Amino acid sequence: MGLTLVTVDGERVSAGCAAALVRLNEAFRAQFGLELRVSSGYRSTEEQTAIFLERFHVQDEGDGPFGDVRYWNDQRWVRHSSEGTVAAPGTSRHERSGAVDLRDTGSDPGVTTEGTVRSDWLRANGPSFGFQPTGFGFGEAWHYDYDGPQDGPATTKGPATTEGAAQSGAQTTTSEQPRERAMRDSVVRTFTPWLVGALIGWLISLGWEIDDTWRTLITVATALVISMIYYAVVRFLETKVAPRFGWLLGVARSPNYHRRR
Ligand SMILES: [Zn+2]
C-alpha cells in the first residue's frame, strides 16, 4: 500500500493520522488538561489472527461466559478471555489504516465510555480533526475511524507520541494535574512577597546600631509592611499592565484550562 506508518503510544498509525492526533490532543488538553492516548492502531491480519486465537476457541454450542460468539473460517467461535472482544481476522477495521482506539489520562473512564463529558466532547469535536466517531455504532465508544489525509508532514525523528509534537510548541509540560499545579502556584505566590519583604527588612535593619532582639523585631515588622506593598504592586502590574509581571511573585498565574478555544 506504500503507506508510512509511525508509532504513537506504541501503536502504529499513518503519518497523517499521527499529525491529526497531535492537533486533536492539543484541543483536548486545552479543554480538559488531560492527554489522549492511542490504545490500538493498525494491525496486520496476522496480528489480528493471533489476538483472536488467544481469546476465542471453536465451540459448536453455547455462548461462553461473555455471550460473545463469532463465525470465522467456516467455524463457530466463542470467547473465553476477559480481555474484551476482538473482531474476526479479516473483518477488523484495525486491519485497515485509520482505525484508532482512544483513551485518556484521566482517572475516570472519560473518552472510553459513551455519555461522559469527555466522550461527548470527543464525539462532537473529533470529526473536525478527521476522526469519525464510528465506534458508537457498535458499542465501542473508544473506536474512531480517521478519514483525513494519510500522508503526514515530514515525520519527526524518533517515536512520536500524542504529547511529543505539542510540547515542542513551547507548551507547558503537564504530567502534573492542573489542580496540583494551581495549588503549588498559589503557595509560591503567597511566600515570594514574604521572602522579598524579609530580605529587604533585614537589609534595612543592618544599617542600624541595635541589638539582635530589636533587629529581629524590626526585620519582621518591615517584612510585613514591605511584603504587603510588594504584593499589591505586583498584582497591579500583573492585572493592569501585563501578565508577565506575575513572575515577580515567583510564578505567573497558572493557565485557565477551560477558556482556550
Ligand atoms: Zn477499534
py3Dmol code that shows the C-alpha trace and the ligand (Angstrom):
import py3Dmol

protein = """\
ATOM      1  CA  MET A   1       0.000   0.000   0.000  1.00  0.00           C
ATOM      2  CA  GLY A   2       3.063   2.207   0.323  1.00  0.00           C
ATOM      3  CA  LEU A   3       1.716   3.775   3.452  1.00  0.00           C
ATOM      4  CA  THR A   4       4.056   5.289   6.014  1.00  0.00           C
ATOM      5  CA  LEU A   5       3.216   4.022   9.453  1.00  0.00           C
ATOM      6  CA  VAL A   6       4.580   5.727  12.523  1.00  0.00           C
ATOM      7  CA  THR A   7       4.356   4.716  16.150  1.00  0.00           C
ATOM      8  CA  VAL A   8       2.195   6.653  18.570  1.00  0.00           C
ATOM      9  CA  ASP A   9       1.965   5.403  22.152  1.00  0.00           C
ATOM     10  CA  GLY A  10       3.433   2.122  20.918  1.00  0.00           C
ATOM     11  CA  GLU A  11       0.712   1.669  18.261  1.00  0.00           C
ATOM     12  CA  ARG A  12       1.054   2.068  14.505  1.00  0.00           C
ATOM     13  CA  VAL A  13      -0.922   4.721  12.681  1.00  0.00           C
ATOM     14  CA  SER A  14      -0.398   6.520   9.373  1.00  0.00           C
ATOM     15  CA  ALA A  15       1.779   9.625   9.391  1.00  0.00           C
ATOM     16  CA  GLY A  16      -1.236  11.782   8.565  1.00  0.00           C
ATOM     17  CA  CYS A  17      -3.231  10.240  11.374  1.00  0.00           C
ATOM     18  CA  ALA A  18      -0.357  10.853  13.806  1.00  0.00           C
ATOM     19  CA  ALA A  19      -0.225  14.518  12.832  1.00  0.00           C
ATOM     20  CA  ALA A  20      -4.005  14.842  13.195  1.00  0.00           C
ATOM     21  CA  LEU A  21      -3.801  13.147  16.592  1.00  0.00           C
ATOM     22  CA  VAL A  22      -1.347  15.787  17.780  1.00  0.00           C
ATOM     23  CA  ARG A  23      -3.787  18.539  16.813  1.00  0.00           C
ATOM     24  CA  LEU A  24      -6.739  16.720  18.325  1.00  0.00           C
ATOM     25  CA  ASN A  25      -4.760  16.152  21.511  1.00  0.00           C
ATOM     26  CA  GLU A  26      -3.877  19.849  21.750  1.00  0.00           C
ATOM     27  CA  ALA A  27      -7.549  20.758  21.636  1.00  0.00           C
ATOM     28  CA  PHE A  28      -8.380  18.019  24.132  1.00  0.00           C
ATOM     29  CA  ARG A  29      -5.652  19.159  26.507  1.00  0.00           C
ATOM     30  CA  ALA A  30      -6.760  22.780  26.249  1.00  0.00           C
ATOM     31  CA  GLN A  31     -10.246  21.687  27.206  1.00  0.00           C
ATOM     32  CA  PHE A  32      -9.533  19.160  29.970  1.00  0.00           C
ATOM     33  CA  GLY A  33      -5.838  19.376  30.909  1.00  0.00           C
ATOM     34  CA  LEU A  34      -5.518  15.667  30.032  1.00  0.00           C
ATOM     35  CA  GLU A  35      -3.799  13.743  27.258  1.00  0.00           C
ATOM     36  CA  LEU A  36      -5.355  11.438  24.693  1.00  0.00           C
ATOM     37  CA  ARG A  37      -3.623   8.103  24.201  1.00  0.00           C
ATOM     38  CA  VAL A  38      -3.860   5.529  21.445  1.00  0.00           C
ATOM     39  CA  SER A  39      -4.790   2.109  22.825  1.00  0.00           C
ATOM     40  CA  SER A  40      -4.830   0.437  19.457  1.00  0.00           C
ATOM     41  CA  GLY A  41      -3.956   1.399  15.906  1.00  0.00           C
ATOM     42  CA  TYR A  42      -3.139  -0.597  12.788  1.00  0.00           C
ATOM     43  CA  ARG A  43      -2.855  -4.402  12.997  1.00  0.00           C
ATOM     44  CA  SER A  44      -1.791  -6.762  10.277  1.00  0.00           C
ATOM     45  CA  THR A  45      -4.147  -9.685   9.604  1.00  0.00           C
ATOM     46  CA  GLU A  46      -1.532 -11.973  11.200  1.00  0.00           C
ATOM     47  CA  GLU A  47      -1.667  -9.921  14.379  1.00  0.00           C
ATOM     48  CA  GLN A  48      -5.457  -9.821  14.318  1.00  0.00           C
ATOM     49  CA  THR A  49      -5.466 -13.610  13.926  1.00  0.00           C
ATOM     50  CA  ALA A  50      -3.086 -14.067  16.854  1.00  0.00           C
ATOM     51  CA  ILE A  51      -5.221 -11.901  19.153  1.00  0.00           C
ATOM     52  CA  PHE A  52      -8.412 -13.610  18.000  1.00  0.00           C
ATOM     53  CA  LEU A  53      -6.996 -17.086  18.630  1.00  0.00           C
ATOM     54  CA  GLU A  54      -5.893 -16.037  22.121  1.00  0.00           C
ATOM     55  CA  ARG A  55      -9.395 -15.006  23.064  1.00  0.00           C
ATOM     56  CA  PHE A  56     -11.728 -17.330  21.135  1.00  0.00           C
ATOM     57  CA  HIS A  57     -11.971 -21.066  20.697  1.00  0.00           C
ATOM     58  CA  VAL A  58     -14.087 -23.262  18.425  1.00  0.00           C
ATOM     59  CA  GLN A  59     -17.324 -24.347  20.094  1.00  0.00           C
ATOM     60  CA  ASP A  60     -20.412 -25.604  18.297  1.00  0.00           C
ATOM     61  CA  GLU A  61     -22.920 -24.849  21.057  1.00  0.00           C
ATOM     62  CA  GLY A  62     -23.270 -22.440  23.973  1.00  0.00           C
ATOM     63  CA  ASP A  63     -22.331 -18.785  24.170  1.00  0.00           C
ATOM     64  CA  GLY A  64     -19.488 -18.926  26.693  1.00  0.00           C
ATOM     65  CA  PRO A  65     -19.054 -16.710  29.767  1.00  0.00           C
ATOM     66  CA  PHE A  66     -19.367 -13.464  27.800  1.00  0.00           C
ATOM     67  CA  GLY A  67     -22.082 -14.336  25.314  1.00  0.00           C
ATOM     68  CA  ASP A  68     -19.617 -13.447  22.573  1.00  0.00           C
ATOM     69  CA  VAL A  69     -19.899 -15.671  19.504  1.00  0.00           C
ATOM     70  CA  ARG A  70     -18.292 -15.082  16.119  1.00  0.00           C
ATOM     71  CA  TYR A  71     -18.073 -17.002  12.858  1.00  0.00           C
ATOM     72  CA  TRP A  72     -14.776 -17.249  11.083  1.00  0.00           C
ATOM     73  CA  ASN A  73     -13.085 -19.724   8.793  1.00  0.00           C
ATOM     74  CA  ASP A  74     -16.330 -21.725   8.494  1.00  0.00           C
ATOM     75  CA  GLN A  75     -16.349 -22.336  12.229  1.00  0.00           C
ATOM     76  CA  ARG A  76     -18.213 -21.074  15.239  1.00  0.00           C
ATOM     77  CA  TRP A  77     -16.033 -19.338  17.832  1.00  0.00           C
ATOM     78  CA  VAL A  78     -16.812 -18.456  21.457  1.00  0.00           C
ATOM     79  CA  ARG A  79     -14.817 -16.031  23.553  1.00  0.00           C
ATOM     80  CA  HIS A  80     -13.304 -17.303  26.796  1.00  0.00           C
ATOM     81  CA  SER A  81     -10.981 -14.350  27.515  1.00  0.00           C
ATOM     82  CA  SER A  82     -11.957 -11.455  29.761  1.00  0.00           C
ATOM     83  CA  GLU A  83      -9.603  -9.193  27.783  1.00  0.00           C
ATOM     84  CA  GLY A  84     -12.516  -7.965  25.728  1.00  0.00           C
ATOM     85  CA  THR A  85     -13.874  -8.716  22.334  1.00  0.00           C
ATOM     86  CA  VAL A  86     -11.967  -8.611  19.081  1.00  0.00           C
ATOM     87  CA  ALA A  87     -13.179  -8.823  15.510  1.00  0.00           C
ATOM     88  CA  ALA A  88     -12.595 -11.980  13.486  1.00  0.00           C
ATOM     89  CA  PRO A  89      -9.470 -11.888  11.292  1.00  0.00           C
ATOM     90  CA  GLY A  90     -10.084 -10.129   8.009  1.00  0.00           C
ATOM     91  CA  THR A  91     -13.021  -8.162   9.378  1.00  0.00           C
ATOM     92  CA  SER A  92     -11.397  -5.699  11.776  1.00  0.00           C
ATOM     93  CA  ARG A  93     -11.302  -2.034  10.964  1.00  0.00           C
ATOM     94  CA  HIS A  94      -7.850  -2.072  12.557  1.00  0.00           C
ATOM     95  CA  GLU A  95      -6.564  -4.153   9.652  1.00  0.00           C
ATOM     96  CA  ARG A  96      -7.042  -1.046   7.557  1.00  0.00           C
ATOM     97  CA  SER A  97      -5.098   2.035   8.462  1.00  0.00           C
ATOM     98  CA  GLY A  98      -7.165   4.760  10.027  1.00  0.00           C
ATOM     99  CA  ALA A  99      -8.808   2.900  12.875  1.00  0.00           C
ATOM    100  CA  VAL A 100      -7.758   4.042  16.328  1.00  0.00           C
ATOM    101  CA  ASP A 101      -8.955   3.190  19.779  1.00  0.00           C
ATOM    102  CA  LEU A 102      -8.500   6.137  22.112  1.00  0.00           C
ATOM    103  CA  ARG A 103      -8.350   6.557  25.840  1.00  0.00           C
ATOM    104  CA  ASP A 104      -7.274   9.491  28.002  1.00  0.00           C
ATOM    105  CA  THR A 105      -5.103  10.063  31.051  1.00  0.00           C
ATOM    106  CA  GLY A 106      -7.990  10.923  33.368  1.00  0.00           C
ATOM    107  CA  SER A 107      -8.616   8.794  36.432  1.00  0.00           C
ATOM    108  CA  ASP A 108     -12.228   8.069  35.483  1.00  0.00           C
ATOM    109  CA  PRO A 109     -13.459   6.378  32.279  1.00  0.00           C
ATOM    110  CA  GLY A 110     -13.587   9.530  30.115  1.00  0.00           C
ATOM    111  CA  VAL A 111     -13.433   9.021  26.372  1.00  0.00           C
ATOM    112  CA  THR A 112     -13.795   5.250  26.573  1.00  0.00           C
ATOM    113  CA  THR A 113     -17.350   5.485  27.902  1.00  0.00           C
ATOM    114  CA  GLU A 114     -20.329   6.797  25.984  1.00  0.00           C
ATOM    115  CA  GLY A 115     -22.151   9.709  27.598  1.00  0.00           C
ATOM    116  CA  THR A 116     -19.301  11.056  29.753  1.00  0.00           C
ATOM    117  CA  VAL A 117     -18.333  14.709  29.334  1.00  0.00           C
ATOM    118  CA  ARG A 118     -15.025  13.883  27.649  1.00  0.00           C
ATOM    119  CA  SER A 119     -16.575  11.248  25.404  1.00  0.00           C
ATOM    120  CA  ASP A 120     -19.263  13.695  24.332  1.00  0.00           C
ATOM    121  CA  TRP A 121     -16.611  16.296  23.591  1.00  0.00           C
ATOM    122  CA  LEU A 122     -14.526  13.893  21.510  1.00  0.00           C
ATOM    123  CA  ARG A 123     -17.566  12.615  19.664  1.00  0.00           C
ATOM    124  CA  ALA A 124     -18.550  16.191  18.784  1.00  0.00           C
ATOM    125  CA  ASN A 125     -15.081  17.540  18.010  1.00  0.00           C
ATOM    126  CA  GLY A 126     -13.260  14.501  16.588  1.00  0.00           C
ATOM    127  CA  PRO A 127     -14.745  14.905  13.076  1.00  0.00           C
ATOM    128  CA  SER A 128     -13.241  18.351  12.571  1.00  0.00           C
ATOM    129  CA  PHE A 129      -9.822  16.719  13.016  1.00  0.00           C
ATOM    130  CA  GLY A 130     -10.715  13.763  10.753  1.00  0.00           C
ATOM    131  CA  PHE A 131     -11.730  11.309  13.488  1.00  0.00           C
ATOM    132  CA  GLN A 132     -15.184   9.896  12.869  1.00  0.00           C
ATOM    133  CA  PRO A 133     -16.969   8.508  15.933  1.00  0.00           C
ATOM    134  CA  THR A 134     -17.997   5.289  14.223  1.00  0.00           C
ATOM    135  CA  GLY A 135     -17.459   3.131  17.318  1.00  0.00           C
ATOM    136  CA  PHE A 136     -20.699   4.321  18.916  1.00  0.00           C
ATOM    137  CA  GLY A 137     -22.479   2.382  16.193  1.00  0.00           C
ATOM    138  CA  PHE A 138     -21.162  -0.930  17.521  1.00  0.00           C
ATOM    139  CA  GLY A 139     -20.787  -0.302  21.237  1.00  0.00           C
ATOM    140  CA  GLU A 140     -17.130   0.753  21.201  1.00  0.00           C
ATOM    141  CA  ALA A 141     -17.145   4.385  22.256  1.00  0.00           C
ATOM    142  CA  TRP A 142     -13.331   4.432  22.131  1.00  0.00           C
ATOM    143  CA  HIS A 143     -13.166   3.488  18.447  1.00  0.00           C
ATOM    144  CA  TYR A 144     -12.686   6.223  15.827  1.00  0.00           C
ATOM    145  CA  ASP A 145     -12.009   5.986  12.116  1.00  0.00           C
ATOM    146  CA  TYR A 146      -9.593   8.543  10.798  1.00  0.00           C
ATOM    147  CA  ASP A 147     -10.536   9.651   7.276  1.00  0.00           C
ATOM    148  CA  GLY A 148      -8.174  12.592   6.751  1.00  0.00           C
ATOM    149  CA  PRO A 149      -5.019  12.600   4.636  1.00  0.00           C
ATOM    150  CA  GLN A 150      -2.785   9.592   5.352  1.00  0.00           C
ATOM    151  CA  ASP A 151       0.460  11.317   4.439  1.00  0.00           C
ATOM    152  CA  GLY A 152       1.758  13.420   7.255  1.00  0.00           C
ATOM    153  CA  PRO A 153       4.174  16.286   7.185  1.00  0.00           C
ATOM    154  CA  ALA A 154       7.808  15.134   7.068  1.00  0.00           C
ATOM    155  CA  THR A 155       7.861  12.858  10.079  1.00  0.00           C
ATOM    156  CA  THR A 156       9.867  13.855  13.085  1.00  0.00           C
ATOM    157  CA  LYS A 157      12.643  11.553  14.141  1.00  0.00           C
ATOM    158  CA  GLY A 158      12.121   9.137  16.964  1.00  0.00           C
ATOM    159  CA  PRO A 159       8.911   7.596  18.149  1.00  0.00           C
ATOM    160  CA  ALA A 160       6.021  10.006  18.125  1.00  0.00           C
ATOM    161  CA  THR A 161       3.646  10.349  21.000  1.00  0.00           C
ATOM    162  CA  THR A 162       0.450  12.298  21.149  1.00  0.00           C
ATOM    163  CA  GLU A 163       2.366  14.534  23.528  1.00  0.00           C
ATOM    164  CA  GLY A 164       5.629  14.907  21.639  1.00  0.00           C
ATOM    165  CA  ALA A 165       4.964  17.455  18.935  1.00  0.00           C
ATOM    166  CA  ALA A 166       2.693  19.542  21.088  1.00  0.00           C
ATOM    167  CA  GLN A 167       5.359  20.001  23.706  1.00  0.00           C
ATOM    168  CA  SER A 168       7.915  21.237  21.231  1.00  0.00           C
ATOM    169  CA  GLY A 169       5.469  24.091  20.632  1.00  0.00           C
ATOM    170  CA  ALA A 170       6.591  25.611  23.950  1.00  0.00           C
ATOM    171  CA  GLN A 171       3.564  24.317  25.805  1.00  0.00           C
ATOM    172  CA  THR A 172       3.966  23.728  29.481  1.00  0.00           C
ATOM    173  CA  THR A 173       4.703  20.101  30.239  1.00  0.00           C
ATOM    174  CA  THR A 174       1.857  18.505  32.067  1.00  0.00           C
ATOM    175  CA  SER A 175       2.246  15.190  33.671  1.00  0.00           C
ATOM    176  CA  GLU A 176       1.116  17.259  36.628  1.00  0.00           C
ATOM    177  CA  GLN A 177      -2.621  17.705  37.132  1.00  0.00           C
ATOM    178  CA  PRO A 178      -3.918  21.278  36.792  1.00  0.00           C
ATOM    179  CA  ARG A 179      -5.293  21.324  40.302  1.00  0.00           C
ATOM    180  CA  GLU A 180      -1.963  20.352  41.887  1.00  0.00           C
ATOM    181  CA  ARG A 181      -0.203  22.973  39.848  1.00  0.00           C
ATOM    182  CA  ALA A 182      -2.691  25.680  40.822  1.00  0.00           C
ATOM    183  CA  MET A 183      -2.138  24.753  44.468  1.00  0.00           C
ATOM    184  CA  ARG A 184       1.634  24.896  44.164  1.00  0.00           C
ATOM    185  CA  ASP A 185       1.490  28.221  42.283  1.00  0.00           C
ATOM    186  CA  SER A 186      -0.678  29.789  44.904  1.00  0.00           C
ATOM    187  CA  VAL A 187       1.742  28.710  47.655  1.00  0.00           C
ATOM    188  CA  VAL A 188       4.666  30.176  45.700  1.00  0.00           C
ATOM    189  CA  ARG A 189       2.750  33.397  45.042  1.00  0.00           C
ATOM    190  CA  THR A 190       1.987  33.759  48.749  1.00  0.00           C
ATOM    191  CA  PHE A 191       5.512  33.176  50.014  1.00  0.00           C
ATOM    192  CA  THR A 192       7.502  35.080  47.419  1.00  0.00           C
ATOM    193  CA  PRO A 193       6.363  38.516  48.744  1.00  0.00           C
ATOM    194  CA  TRP A 194       7.253  37.366  52.267  1.00  0.00           C
ATOM    195  CA  LEU A 195      10.736  36.379  51.193  1.00  0.00           C
ATOM    196  CA  VAL A 196      11.233  39.674  49.383  1.00  0.00           C
ATOM    197  CA  GLY A 197       9.874  41.640  52.373  1.00  0.00           C
ATOM    198  CA  ALA A 198      12.007  39.719  54.878  1.00  0.00           C
ATOM    199  CA  LEU A 199      15.130  40.224  52.799  1.00  0.00           C
ATOM    200  CA  ILE A 200      14.576  43.960  52.420  1.00  0.00           C
ATOM    201  CA  GLY A 201      13.614  44.332  56.113  1.00  0.00           C
ATOM    202  CA  TRP A 202      16.792  42.540  57.158  1.00  0.00           C
ATOM    203  CA  LEU A 203      18.944  44.696  54.848  1.00  0.00           C
ATOM    204  CA  ILE A 204      17.408  47.863  56.302  1.00  0.00           C
ATOM    205  CA  SER A 205      17.972  46.726  59.879  1.00  0.00           C
ATOM    206  CA  LEU A 206      21.645  46.045  59.097  1.00  0.00           C
ATOM    207  CA  GLY A 207      22.235  49.773  58.817  1.00  0.00           C
ATOM    208  CA  TRP A 208      21.219  50.303  62.429  1.00  0.00           C
ATOM    209  CA  GLU A 209      23.364  50.012  65.553  1.00  0.00           C
ATOM    210  CA  ILE A 210      20.915  47.918  67.616  1.00  0.00           C
ATOM    211  CA  ASP A 211      20.915  44.640  69.469  1.00  0.00           C
ATOM    212  CA  ASP A 212      19.695  41.423  67.894  1.00  0.00           C
ATOM    213  CA  THR A 213      16.261  41.352  69.570  1.00  0.00           C
ATOM    214  CA  TRP A 214      15.400  44.748  68.136  1.00  0.00           C
ATOM    215  CA  ARG A 215      16.895  43.778  64.821  1.00  0.00           C
ATOM    216  CA  THR A 216      14.593  40.732  64.666  1.00  0.00           C
ATOM    217  CA  LEU A 217      11.521  42.750  65.583  1.00  0.00           C
ATOM    218  CA  ILE A 218      12.298  45.443  63.065  1.00  0.00           C
ATOM    219  CA  THR A 219      13.022  42.857  60.375  1.00  0.00           C
ATOM    220  CA  VAL A 220       9.680  41.163  60.956  1.00  0.00           C
ATOM    221  CA  ALA A 221       7.709  44.403  61.082  1.00  0.00           C
ATOM    222  CA  THR A 222       9.385  45.812  57.977  1.00  0.00           C
ATOM    223  CA  ALA A 223       8.960  42.491  56.183  1.00  0.00           C
ATOM    224  CA  LEU A 224       5.247  42.542  56.905  1.00  0.00           C
ATOM    225  CA  VAL A 225       4.738  46.022  55.513  1.00  0.00           C
ATOM    226  CA  ILE A 226       7.047  45.609  52.535  1.00  0.00           C
ATOM    227  CA  SER A 227       5.613  42.257  51.503  1.00  0.00           C
ATOM    228  CA  MET A 228       2.079  43.641  51.503  1.00  0.00           C
ATOM    229  CA  ILE A 229       3.132  46.615  49.407  1.00  0.00           C
ATOM    230  CA  TYR A 230       5.183  44.384  47.124  1.00  0.00           C
ATOM    231  CA  TYR A 231       2.255  42.014  46.577  1.00  0.00           C
ATOM    232  CA  ALA A 232      -0.141  44.877  45.882  1.00  0.00           C
ATOM    233  CA  VAL A 233       2.229  46.491  43.381  1.00  0.00           C
ATOM    234  CA  VAL A 234       2.923  43.256  41.518  1.00  0.00           C
ATOM    235  CA  ARG A 235      -0.768  42.370  41.379  1.00  0.00           C
ATOM    236  CA  PHE A 236      -1.464  45.805  39.982  1.00  0.00           C
ATOM    237  CA  LEU A 237       1.213  45.402  37.284  1.00  0.00           C
ATOM    238  CA  GLU A 238       0.051  41.874  36.516  1.00  0.00           C
ATOM    239  CA  THR A 239      -3.609  42.697  36.078  1.00  0.00           C
ATOM    240  CA  LYS A 240      -3.362  46.201  34.610  1.00  0.00           C
ATOM    241  CA  VAL A 241      -0.104  46.132  32.647  1.00  0.00           C
ATOM    242  CA  ALA A 242       0.956  42.625  31.604  1.00  0.00           C
ATOM    243  CA  PRO A 243       0.516  39.105  32.978  1.00  0.00           C
ATOM    244  CA  ARG A 244       4.271  38.503  32.764  1.00  0.00           C
ATOM    245  CA  PHE A 245       4.757  40.688  35.876  1.00  0.00           C
ATOM    246  CA  GLY A 246       3.290  37.703  37.708  1.00  0.00           C
ATOM    247  CA  TRP A 247       6.766  36.228  37.623  1.00  0.00           C
ATOM    248  CA  LEU A 248       7.731  38.754  40.314  1.00  0.00           C
ATOM    249  CA  LEU A 249       5.576  36.554  42.565  1.00  0.00           C
ATOM    250  CA  GLY A 250       7.681  33.536  41.643  1.00  0.00           C
ATOM    251  CA  VAL A 251       5.302  32.180  39.015  1.00  0.00           C
ATOM    252  CA  ALA A 252       2.819  33.730  36.639  1.00  0.00           C
ATOM    253  CA  ARG A 253      -0.837  32.856  37.063  1.00  0.00           C
ATOM    254  CA  SER A 254      -1.488  29.262  36.124  1.00  0.00           C
ATOM    255  CA  PRO A 255      -3.308  28.892  32.814  1.00  0.00           C
ATOM    256  CA  ASN A 256      -7.066  28.541  32.835  1.00  0.00           C
ATOM    257  CA  TYR A 257      -7.831  25.212  31.220  1.00  0.00           C
ATOM    258  CA  HIS A 258     -11.444  25.843  30.423  1.00  0.00           C
ATOM    259  CA  ARG A 259     -11.186  29.022  28.459  1.00  0.00           C
ATOM    260  CA  ARG A 260      -8.996  28.224  25.471  1.00  0.00           C
ATOM    261  CA  ARG A 261     -10.619  27.511  22.096  1.00  0.00           C
TER     262      ARG A 261
END
"""
ligand_1 = """\
1
ZN
Zn -11.202 -0.201 17.482
"""
view = py3Dmol.view(width=600, height=400)
view.addModel(protein, "pdb")
view.setStyle({"model": 0}, {"cartoon": {"style": "trace"}})
view.addModel(ligand_1, "xyz")
view.setStyle({"model": 1}, {"stick": {}})
view.zoomTo()
view.show()
